[in-house]
Amino acid sequence: MIITSKSNQKIKQVALLKDKKFRKKSGTYVVEGFKMVSEAFACGKQIEMLVGTQDAIARFDGYQTEKITVSESVFSYVSDAVTPQGILAVLKENNKTLKSPEKPAILLDGVADPGNLGTIIRTCAAVGVKDVYLVDCCDPYSPKAVRSSMSGIFFVNLYFLTREEIRLVMGKTPIIVADMNGENVFTFNPPEKYCLVIGNEANGVSEEVKNMATHTVKIPMDSAVESLNAGVSLAITIYTLTEGKGKSLL
């Protein structure tokens, strides 16, 4: 059966997942497109249902999950993509119980742009950082953040905490803050285990978190140039601290 009505109850529920409030309530989020949906299956993610047009759904005949076939107009209604591919999956969120990092980790302090957040998650997955801690950030499960992560969200552990919880969770883990007043990251020799902190796009790392830092590093830049965005800063810094120091995490 092909669903052609936007008032169908399940269709309405999927469409509501564009809203953070409903994602949080249901504990689910949406991934779109053939590549991300296929990788979700390949990674063994908990997939609640597939929604797609008839031709798109047919490409997933061998997968055991609930499948809902819809008309193109209904798919456009539930899709958040500019150019929909006709397939999406509803997945369970993969939030973890708070624990201290065992290897190099990332803490994001107030990252507000979902595109930046998705890019950071993608970079963490690429370099082998598994643990990403989020303090007062935008929603990593928003459609834009998920899309920007390019499946990276499947390969990291997300932990949500308050600034008051940071000291307790980090314990004796060295905290490296990225800040323009720090030492040159290219000559800095990192400890074996640490948590790198990247701050808000406009205001940087909060004073509260800066005061917890055991180290502060910077990317040396021409003084006439504005600071790099959070995603670029994270990529340069974490690759320098790992691959650049011969400390691959992969």
N, C-alpha and C positions, 0 to 999 in steps of 0.2 A: 504493500500500500504506500502510495506517495502522499505525504501530508501537504496540503495546499493552503491551509489556513494558519494565519499568524496567531489566532486565538487558541490554538491547541495548547493544552496545559504544559506539556513538556517543552514545547517550543518557547513558550513564554518564560519558563524557568531558565532555559539556556540563554535567552536574550538578556535576562536579568543579570547574568554573570559578567556583563560589561561593567556593572556597578560594584565597587569595593564592598559595600555593605552586604550585598547578597553573596559575594564570594566568601566573605568571612563567615557569614551565617551557615552556608552550606559546606564550607571547607573544600570547595572545588574551584577549578579555574579552567580556562579554555586555551588550547593550542590549535593553530590553524595551518593548513597547507600540507601537501603530501609528504614533504621531507620531515617536518616536525612530528606529524602524526606517526609516520613510519618509525622514526627514532624513538618515540615514546613507547611503542610496542617492543622495539628491539632492546630497550633499556629495562623492560619489565615493569614499567610504571603502572599504577593502578588506574585503569581507564574505565570510567563509569559508563560512557556511551560514545558512539560515533554518530555524527549528524552530517549528512551529505546529499548531494544530488545523486540521481540513479547511477550515472556513469562512474562517479567518484566512489560511491559506496561499493560498487562492484569490484573495485581494485583491492578491497579488504575482505573479500569473501572468506578467506581462510582464518580470519581472526575471530576468537570467541569473546564477543562482548555485545551488548545491546546495540543494535543499529537502527537508526531512524532515517528513512529516505524522505527527502523534501523536494519541493519544486524550487526552481532557481530563485524565484521571488522570495520565498520563505527563507532560503539560505542567505540571501542578501540581507534579510531582516536580522538574522542572528549573528551574521559575520561582522567583524570589526575591521577587516582588511579593505584596503582601497581597491584592490583587484582580487576578489575572492577566487580561490581555486576549487571551491565546491566541497571541501571536506574540513571538518573540525572534530576534535575530541575533547570530552569533558574529563579532566583528571582530578584525582585527589591531591590536595596540597601536601607537600613533603616537609612540613615543619618538624624540627627536632627539639627534644627536651634539652634545656641548657646544660652545657658541660664545658669544661676547660679545653682549649685546643691542645692537641698532641703534636701538631706540626705547624709550620708557618700558616697563619690565618689572616683574614681581613676583617676589620671593623669599619663599617660605614656610618659616619656620624652626621645624620641629617641630609643625606643625598636626596634631592627633591625631584630631579628630572627622571622620569621612567626610562627614557632612552639611554641616559648615562648609566642608570642602574643595570639595565639589561646588558649594556656593553661591558660593564665591570664584571658581571656574573659570567659572561662569555669568556673574558680574559682570564678570570680565575680558573675556569674549567680547562682552558687551553694550557695554562702553565702548571696545573696540577694542585692548585689550592682547593681543598675540599670544604673548609669551614668558613662561612661568611656570616658575620654577626651584624645585625641591623639595629641601629638606634635612631628612632624618630625619622625614618626614611619613608619615601613613597612606597607604594605597594609593589613588591617584585612580581606579583601574580597579575598585574594589570595587563591588558592586551599588548600595549606598547612595550612594556618591559619584557614580557615573554617573547615577543617578536624580536626585539633587539638582542636577546640572549642567544638567539640562533641555536636552540637546544641546550645551551649551557646550563639552563636551570635544571636539567635532568641529572647533572653531574656534580652539583654542589649541595652541601647541607646548609640550610638557612636557619638561623637562630635569631629570635626577636627578644630584645632586652631593653631595659631602661638604663640611663646613665648611672643610676644608683646601684645597678647590679654589676656594672663592669668590673670593679675591683674584685668582687667576690668570684665572678666567673673566670676572670683571667688569672687569679691567684698570683703565682710568681712568674708568669709569662711576661717577658719584656714587651713593652708597648712602644712601638715606633710610630711617631706622628709625622705625617708629611706636612711641612710648613716652610714658607719661604725664609724663615729665620734659622733653619736647621743647617747641619753640615752637609757637604756635597755627597749626594747619594752614590756617585760614581766611585768615590774613594772610601766610602763607609764599609766597614766589615761587620756584617750582621751576626747576631748570635745564631745558634743552630735552630732554636725555636723562638718565635716572636709573633706578635699581632700588629700588622700594619694598619694605621688609621688614616682614612681619607675622609675629608670633611665636606660640608655643604658647598655647592657651586659658588654662591655669592659671599658667604661669610667664613668659609674654611672650617677648621676643627673648633669646636666649642672650647671655651676657657676651662670648663670643668674637665673635659677629656685631656686637654693639653697638660693640665696639672698632674695627670696620671702618667705622663710620658717618661720612659726611661731613656729614650733617644729621640732626637728630632732630625729629620733629613729633608733636603730640598733638591730640586732639579735646577741646576744653575741655568739662568736665563738672562738674556739681554734686558737691561732695566727699562728699555723703552717698549717692551712687549708685555701685553697683558698676561696674566697667569693662564695656564692651560686648564681645560675643563677637567672635571673629576675623572672621567673615563680615560682620557689620555694620560693624565698624571698617574693614575693607578697602573696603567699598562707599562709605562716607562719605569716606574719605581719597582714594581714587583718583578719585572724581567731582569732589572739590574741586580736586585737582591738575590735572585735565584740563578737563572741561566748566566747572567753576567759575572757571577762569583763562582761559577762551576758547581752550583748546588741545585741541580735539577730536581724537581719534585716528581717527575714522571718516571 
